[in-house]
Amino acid sequence: MAFLARLGAAMIAAGYPIGMVRRALSSAADGYGVSQEMLILPNYIQLGGGGEHPDGTTMRVESAEKNLRFDQTFPLAVLVEQAERGQVSPEDGLAELDRIDAMRPRFSAWAFVVGYILQSAAFALILQPNVIALLAAVTFGSGVGLLGLFARRSEPLTQLLPVVAAFLVALSSFVLGRLLNLGEGSLRALAPALVMFLPGTAITLAVIELSGRDVIAGSARLIAGGIRLAQLAFGILIAAQVVGLSTDELSVASVDRFGPWSPWLGVALYAVGLFLYHGPPTRFMGWMLLILFVSYTGQVLANAGLGSYASGFGGGLALTVCALLVAHRPDTPPAATLLLPGFWLLVPGSLGFIGVTELVAGSSGGAVAVTLISMISIALGIQAGLLLWEAFRQLRTRSRRILNP
């Protein structure tokens, strides 16, 4: 029971959807012969039942004190699969969880900062492909990366960092824009440098959990994501007031000076940035490139064929199907670790960040609606991908039974 409670808390800390945590723990509990009664929230897990006491009411409670790093999710995913199949003893499982908790980052601090700079540059190529935006992403991204490195030493600083970083990036951008006569302030030029704080994954998971009837968990994630967006918008709008920038001077228009090749280069650059920033196993790099390019291709094709609102659906569908197909092959990373880079690339958080800023600035009354639609679109694409995969598995099973009666 103690092992399953800690395993569930680790899965929560790694960003697993609540439904996936519940299914994994239920399967493992059945194999270990313990109760499947459980209560799972985004930072808390309670397992009850069992036979260790005469009244049979053993209870274990664990909480996710801090998020796991991306590189820690790889051994965790292997442990989850072993637990589901009953291939690891509780004692060995607890020892492996201790080892995962004690893992140190693969790369040094410089790789963290360089990786963040490359991610910022990549999103500049995707969101605002021009020289000024690219230079701004590299310059401001280096500053935010250093701030993030410094803030990791203190939890209070980590909580304040989104507002502080948004304010400093926006203030620097607006002041330089006026001094150099660069025209209106572009919110798209600010988004790449603030990519660390965009809650795209959290809000997309919230939509998935809400549609899966995990109302408490989904609502908690949605509120947390909304607060993060509000923090970013607050920092930018305070900077705009300090500079004296009017709402008419804030723009979300995309200016493409590089051509259609720039977003694809941005996707490749983003993969390199993720590799340095998170330090996953080297063998994962090729699969990550595949996942990112497939996800972005699905997004582009859906946008061209069905319109911008459906672009997230296409990206989520392509991401999920590709991740499940890859994970089904031998000696490949688990699906849970393959999905995360695609989540980050689809970046519904960046759309929400721009939308909330627009709304507060008074330039678009429908900004929140557009933001929610984009996140729902991605979540529906992911769910559609899961349904297609399940249908494929059932069809394959029936075909084998027919061919091999």
C-alpha positions, 0 to 999 in steps of 0.5 A: 500500500505504501508503494502504491501511494508513493507511486501515485504521488510521483505520477501526479508530480510528473503531470500524469492525468488523474484518469491515467493515475487511477487506471494504473494504480487500480491495475497494480492494486489488483495484482498486489491484492490490495484495495482499489479504493482511492481518492486522487487530486492534483497534489494529493492521493489517498489509498484506503482498504487492505488487510493489515489491521483487524478492521481492514481499514488501512489507509495511506496518504501521500502528497506531491510536494514538488514536480518531477523533472522531465528526465525523471519521468523516464525511469518513473514510466518504466516503474509504472509499467512494472507495477501494473504487470506485478513485476516489481516487489513493493520494497524494490519499488520504494527503493526505485522511487527513492533513486528517482527522487535523488536523481540529479539533473543530467546537464549543468546550469549552463545547459539549462540557460542555453536550452531556454534560450533555444526554446525562446528562439524557436517560438520566435520562429514559430510565432513571430518570424522576423529578425527583431523578434528573434533577437528579442527572444534570444536576449530576453530568453537569456535573462529569463533563463538566468532568473529561472536558474536563480529562483530554483533555490527559493520557493517564494522566488519561484512563485513570484517569478512569472510576474517579475519576468513578465514585467521585466521582459515587457518593460525592456521591450516597450522601452527599447521599442520607443527608443529605437522607433520600432512601432507598436508593442507586439505581444507575440514578440514577448511570448517566446521569452516567457515560454517557461511560464505558459500553462498550456499543459496544465490547462489542456489536462484540465479540459481532458479531466473535466470531460472525463468527469474528474471535476475536482482535479480538472477545476483545480488545474484550470484555476491554477492555469488561469491564475498563471495567465493572469500573472503574466498579463498583470506583469505586462500591463503594469509595464505598459502603464509604466511606459505609458503605452496605450492599449491601441499600441499593443498588437498581436499581429504576426509579421513573417519576414523569413518565409514558410520555412521558419516554423519548421526550423523552429520545431527542430530548434525547439527539440534541441532546446528541450534536450538541453533544458530537460536532459532526457536520455540521448536515445530519446532525441530522435523520437522527440524530433519525430513527435514534434514534427508530426504534431506540428504537421497535424496542426498545420494541415488542420489549420489549412483544411478546417480553419484555425479553431481546428488546428489544435484538434489536428495537432492533438490527434496527430500527437496522440496517435504517433506517441501510441504507435511509437510506444507500442514498438519494443525498446521505445520510450513510454507514451506518457513521456512521448506526449509531453514534448508535443503538449509543450509545442502545441502551446495553448498557453501562448494563445491564452497568454495573448488572449488574456492580455488582449482582454485586460487591455480591452482590445478583444471581448472574445479573447477568453472564448478563443483561448478556451476553444483552442484548449478544448480543440487540443483536448478533443484531438487527444481524446479522439486519438485515444479512441482511434488507438483503442479501435485499432487495438480491438480490430487487430485483436479480432483479426488475429482471432479470425486468422488464428482460431 
